[in-house]
């Protein structure tokens, strides 16, 4: 289901919202929340990089966006919030999610948990997400946890056009009333996938497909260009034919036109592709291209010509003409 705004009534925004993880995605997501929430709401933020936290607070103050409070650990984010609050998190890996929630001294679950709604937007393995969800329920039966990974990259995060894939059922009234309106402040599309961890399963399926399309497009473009075809013309051929996909757009603003700087780092694609292959094994789903794709991203992520650049730099790794 793609969620649309179904009521003209104004949502009842929470008085305080927490946000943990101010990386390339989290910074823009938190900023869009702060911009859109009433100025009477308070945003509590946390990141292991304190300089980023300070920059965020200063930026919000300079534009008079509303109150932003820096927190020294995850527990203080939970303790700062009142009974109807939401705490978002988006961090790189499953081990980081476990630390955010389960650390025995500073984790969210050592703070005030009753009646809280926790939303983890990280792309991690489903087993970790389910373990955290169970820990939340065990800590407090009045608390809620949702996996809600995102797609759309940093450009989508900045423009508030992200797609959220949520491990929730369409009939979850708590999600519809409290969480969906908040997600709509950061994204354009919200999908309910049915049950806990299925948001993550959908995200891994999406990144598996996206990763393979990226490799195939790179190979096809390289073949055509080596034959002497203008890349812009070849891209148009793909877009108007059966090979069309978002990877074969050629435009001045694309990361491929900026030396692959910015965008979705190849190391993150390797991480997500690894999780997708592991996810397939968990449910005995046969993969024909998975191992080859994983080997490609593993090698490219370790190549100094490609490391820290957008995943579409795999075109460079295969020897594509630039």
Secondary structure by P-SEA (a helix, b strand, c coil): cccccccccccccccbbbbccccccaaaaaaaaaacccccbbbbbbcccaaaaaaaaaaaaaacccbbbbbccaaaaaaacccbbbbbbbbccaaaaaaacccccccccccccccbbbbbcccccaaaaaaaaaaaaaacccbbbbbccccccaaaaaacbbbbbccccccccccccccaaaaaacccbbbbccccaaaaaaaaaaaaaaaaaaaaaaaaaaaaaaacccaaaaaaaaaacccccccccccccccccccccccccaaaaaaaaaaaaaaaaaaccccccaaaaaaaaaaaaacccccccccccccccccccc
